[in-house]
Amino acid sequence: MKSKILALLLAFASGFLLTVIISIQAFAADKAQCLITLSTAKRFEDKQIGEGGSASKIYKAYEEAFNSSDSIKKEDYEWLLQNGTPAGKVYGAMLLRGTGNADDKNSFGKLSKDESKIDFQSGCEVSKDTVSAIAKSFIRSGDYFGTKYLKKKEK
């Protein structure tokens, strides 16, 4: 009897999870690929990672999203801030702030109470922190352990 109940629960849970994944993919279908990449980022990464200082693919997606700010809507950056993984949310705040689409309160401030755990990689070092701590660091000093958000040049 227990195995039948467990099998039923597993079937229900996997069906629910599949529905959620399909819904997220459908909702994200109209987003730029760089934003989709950032929305699923497993960790917050600096530009150079690994022992050899390899270029981070996640950071490249962040740079692409920033450099495409003329064609990416503010709402898409807000979508990332709301729907990304913990790392994706940080990138969303960085994009909103750096492109001038939001101030600290409406970018990093929205993450200042998020206690989700997050890994940060710079070079070959990986450390653990919370989204809240990273957001507060950006508000306080404009960076997190030397990682700064890209900013549009003033005209």
C-alpha positions in Angstrom: 0.0 0.0 0.0 2.8 2.4 0.9 4.6 1.8 -2.4 1.3 2.6 -4.4 0.9 5.8 -2.5 4.5 6.7 -3.0 4.3 5.9 -6.7 1.1 8.1 -7.0 2.8 11.0 -5.2 5.9 10.7 -7.4 3.7 10.7 -10.5 1.8 13.7 -9.4 4.9 15.6 -8.4 6.7 14.9 -11.6 3.6 15.9 -13.6 3.3 19.1 -11.6 7.0 19.9 -12.1 6.8 19.2 -15.8 3.8 21.6 -16.1 5.8 24.3 -14.2 8.8 23.9 -16.4 6.7 24.0 -19.6 4.9 27.1 -18.3 8.2 28.9 -17.5 9.6 28.0 -20.9 6.5 29.3 -22.6 6.6 32.5 -20.6 10.3 32.9 -21.4 9.9 32.1 -25.1 9.7 35.7 -26.1 12.8 36.7 -24.1 16.3 37.2 -25.5 18.5 34.0 -25.2 20.9 35.9 -23.0 18.2 36.6 -20.5 17.0 32.9 -20.5 20.6 31.9 -19.9 20.9 34.3 -16.9 17.5 33.2 -15.6 18.9 29.7 -15.1 22.4 30.6 -13.8 23.5 28.2 -11.1 25.9 30.8 -9.6 26.8 34.5 -9.7 30.1 34.7 -11.6 32.8 37.3 -12.1 34.1 37.9 -15.6 37.0 35.4 -15.3 36.5 32.1 -13.6 38.6 28.9 -13.1 42.3 28.4 -12.5 43.2 29.6 -16.0 41.0 32.6 -15.8 38.6 31.4 -18.4 35.8 33.8 -19.6 32.6 33.0 -17.8 29.7 32.0 -20.2 27.2 33.4 -17.7 29.1 36.7 -17.5 29.2 36.8 -21.3 25.4 36.4 -21.3 25.2 39.3 -18.8 27.4 41.5 -21.1 25.2 40.6 -24.1 22.0 41.5 -22.1 23.6 44.8 -21.1 24.9 45.6 -24.6 21.5 44.8 -26.0 19.7 47.3 -23.7 18.4 49.3 -26.7 16.4 46.3 -27.9 15.6 44.6 -24.5 12.6 46.0 -22.7 12.8 47.1 -19.1 10.0 44.6 -18.4 12.3 41.8 -19.5 15.0 42.8 -17.0 12.2 43.0 -14.4 11.1 39.5 -15.4 14.6 38.3 -14.8 14.7 40.0 -11.4 11.4 38.3 -10.4 11.8 34.8 -12.1 15.4 34.0 -12.2 17.4 31.7 -10.0 19.0 33.5 -7.1 22.0 34.3 -9.4 19.6 35.3 -12.2 17.9 37.7 -9.8 21.2 39.4 -9.0 22.0 39.7 -12.7 18.5 41.2 -13.2 19.2 43.9 -10.6 22.6 44.6 -12.1 21.0 45.1 -15.5 18.2 47.3 -14.3 20.6 49.5 -12.3 23.3 49.6 -14.9 21.1 50.4 -17.8 19.5 53.3 -15.9 16.1 51.5 -15.9 15.9 51.5 -12.0 17.6 53.1 -9.0 19.0 51.0 -6.1 15.6 50.8 -4.4 13.9 49.3 -7.5 16.7 47.0 -8.4 19.0 45.7 -5.6 16.5 47.0 -3.0 14.0 44.4 -4.1 16.5 41.7 -3.2 17.6 43.1 0.1 15.4 40.6 2.1 16.0 37.6 -0.1 17.9 35.1 2.1 18.3 32.5 -0.7 21.7 30.9 -0.7 24.0 31.7 -3.7 27.4 30.7 -4.8 29.8 33.4 -6.1 32.8 32.5 -8.3 35.7 34.8 -9.0 38.8 33.2 -10.5 39.0 29.7 -9.0 37.5 30.7 -5.7 33.9 29.9 -4.9 32.2 31.3 -1.9 28.7 31.1 -0.5 26.5 34.0 0.5 22.9 35.2 0.3 21.2 37.2 -2.3 20.4 39.8 0.4 24.1 40.2 1.3 25.1 40.7 -2.3 22.3 43.2 -2.9 23.2 45.2 0.2 26.8 45.2 -0.9 25.9 46.7 -4.3 23.7 49.3 -2.6 26.4 50.2 -0.1 29.5 50.3 -2.3 28.4 49.6 -6.0 30.2 46.3 -6.1 30.4 42.8 -4.5 34.0 41.8 -3.8 35.3 43.9 -6.7 32.6 42.7 -9.2 30.8 45.9 -10.4 27.7 46.1 -12.6 28.2 47.5 -16.0 26.9 51.1 -16.4 25.8 53.1 -19.4 28.1 56.0 -20.1 26.6 59.4 -19.3 26.1 61.6 -22.3 
